[in-house]
């Protein structure tokens, strides 16, 4: 039984914000010539400039991206913060940051200032200093933590809370499971209910500050036998019904903004 849902529903009626016009520095970073063409091709689904604008990211911020994966957002956040801000990537130390390390090795001019931190951290591994971040961001990772159990998800949200300055922002993008669905689907599908994500965040001390539909996709019914990986870019079924899934596009995603109280 999912234990968080009763807590969350109280927090759900936050204002749904229209997609903001990206400030010039964010628009410029999203248009950086150093970005990978294959990543740029996914902008129509991931809306990076609008998403970062909704989260209020500024080039002077100390930004932490938690579990950066292949570094899709690194290609934008590194140029955005390079001159006046700071950018950390935080993830499993041995393997979780290797893609970003490879970017840094390949192009030190663009990625040389990226700082690395372990999360979760073992003794002696570098971490993000408590209370140092203006913004913490995580993209499509909450389901991974949920796969490790509710305790792991709670620990990750608690860690993100500690990183932030009072008044700082947590931005979360996650595959969205409709609220009416059985919460058991969260354990295998890759989709999460908004109420569950909000529940983990509020249990850690965050306050929900806003929701955006900038990454919504009404074509995604979130009920695929192979989970979210049925859709692009994964195409878990390979060539089976590939045209059908290509026409649907990438997953329907919630975009949630939280703040750490002052």
N, C-alpha and C positions, 0 to 999 in steps of 0.2 A: 504494500500500500504506500502511495506517495504521501509523505507527511507534510509537505510544504504548502500544498494548494490552499488550505483554509486560511493561511496567513496572508497569501498573496492577493487574493481577490479584493481585499480592502485597498490595495495600492494601485489597482488597475486603472481607474478613471483619471489618468493624467492627460494633459492636453496633447493632442496629436498635431505636431507642427508641420507646416508646409515646408517643402524643400527650400532652404535658404540659398540665395545667390552667393556662390563662393567668393570670398575676398581674393584680391589679385594674387597675393603670395601663394595661396592654396591652388588657385587655378594654374599658376605658373609651375608649381611643383608637379601637379598632375600632368602637365604637358612637357615635362622634362625630357630632353632628347635621349637621355640615358636609360629610359624605361624600355623594357623588353616588349617588342611588338605583340607577342602572344598575350602579355598582360594587358596591354592597351586595348586589345580586342575584347576584353572582358569588362571594360568600363561601363558598357551599356547595362550590365547586370549588377555591378558592384558600386557604381556611382561614387567614386572616391572623393571627388572634390565636394560634392554636396553633403556626403556623409561627414567628412572632416569639418565642414562649415557648421553642420548641425551640432557637432560636439564642441564647437568653439575653439578648435586648435589654432594656436598662433605661432608664428615663426620664432618668437622669443621664449616659448614654453620649454620646460623640461617634460618630455613625452616618453612614456614607457609603453612599448608594445609587448603584450604578454603572449607567449607562444606564437612567434611570427611565422612559423611554418616555412614555406618556400621563399618568403621575403617579398610577397606581392606588394604589401603596403610599405615595406622598407624602401622600395624604389621611389616612393613619394615622400615619405617622412624624413628620410635622410637629407635630400636636397632642401626640404622645407625648413629644417632646423639647423642646417649646416653653419650659417653665419652667426646667428644670435641666440640659438637655443641649444638644447641637449636632447639626444635621442638614445634611449636604451632599448635593447631587445632582451627580454627575460624569458628563459625557458629551460628545459632539461639540458644540463651542461654538456653531457657527452655527445648527444646527437641532435637535440632539438634546435640548436643554433647553427648547425653546419652550413645550411643554405645561405644564411647571412654572412657567415665567415667567408664563404666562397665569393660572394659579391664583393666583399672588402678586399680580398686578394686580387680579384680581377680588375677592380677599379677603385684604387685607394683615393683618388681625387674626389670621387663622389661619396664613398662610404667610409673613408678613413676615420671619421669622428664618431662613428657608431660605437656605443659602449655596450659591453656584454655583461649579463648578470644571470645567475643560476636561479631557477624557480621550478620545482622546489630546490633548495640549496642544502648541500652537505657542508660540514665543517671545512673552513678554509676557502670555500668558493666565493667569488664576488657576488654581492647582492645590490639591489637598489636601496640606497639609504632611506630609512623610515622618514616620512614627512617631507620628501624632497621633490616629488612630482607634481606638476600642475595638471597633467592629464595622463590617465592610464587607459589604454585601448586594448580590446581583444576582439578578434574577428573569427566567428564560427568555431569557437573552442569550448563553449560551455558543455556541449554534448559529449565531448571527449572526457571532460572531468566527471560528468555524470556517469559515464561508462565505468569509471573507477569507484563509483558509489557516491552517495550524498555527502559523506564525510570529506571526500576529496574535493568536491565542488565547494563545500563550505570553507575548507582550508584555502583554496585559491582565492575566493572572494575576500577572505580575511587578509590574505597577503596583499592583495591589491589595495585594500583599505589602508593598510599600514604604509604603503608607499606614498600615498597622496598627502599633500598639504591640506589642512583644514580649508574647506571651500573648493577643493579640487574636484575635477570631473572624471568619472568613469564612463567610457563609451563602450557599449556592447552591441555587436551585430551577431545574430544567431538564426539558424534555420527554424522556422516557426511551425509548431504543431497547433492546430485549432484547439481551443479550450475545451470543446465538447468531447474530444477524443480521450480514450483511455490513457492515463499517464504511463502505463506500462510500455507504451510505444517509445517513450524517451530512452528506454534502456537498450534499444537496438536500432532505431530508425535513423538516428542522427538529427531528428527534430526535437525541439523543446517547446513546451507551452510558455507563453509570455509570463504567466503567473508563477511558473517555477523559477524562471530566471530572476524575476523581481523578488521572489521569496528568498533566494540565496543572497541577493544583494542587500535586501533590507535586514536580513538576519545578521549580516556583517556590520551593519550600521549605516549603510547608504540610504539616501532619500531619492525617490524617483523624481526626476526633474522634467522629463519630457519623453515623448515618443514620436517617431517619424515613420512615414510610410515610403520613404525614398527608395528602400530596397525591397518593396513588396512586389510579388508576382502572383496575381490572382489565378493564373493558369496552373499553378502548382497545387495539386490536391493533397500533397503530403501523405499519400497512402500507398506508396510504391512497395512492391514485394521486396525489392532490394534496397529499400531505404532511400535516403537522399542521394546516395551515390549512383542511383539509376539515371539521374539527370546529368546534363553537362555541368562541369567539364569532365567528370569521372567516367560517365557512360559505362557503368559496371556490367551491363549486359552486352557490351561491345556493339556488334552490328544488329542485334535484335531490336527492332522498332526504333532504330537510331533516329530516323527522320521525325518520328513522333516526339521523341524527347528533345530533339533539337528545336522543334517548333514551340515546345513549352518553355525552354530556356532554363536558366539556373533557378535555384530554389527561391521560394517565398521566404523573406527574412524580416525579422523584427529588428528595429534600430532603437535602442534604449539609452537614454542619458540619465546618469545618476550623479549626485553630488555627495561629498563627504561634509557633514555639517561643520560649521565653524565652532 
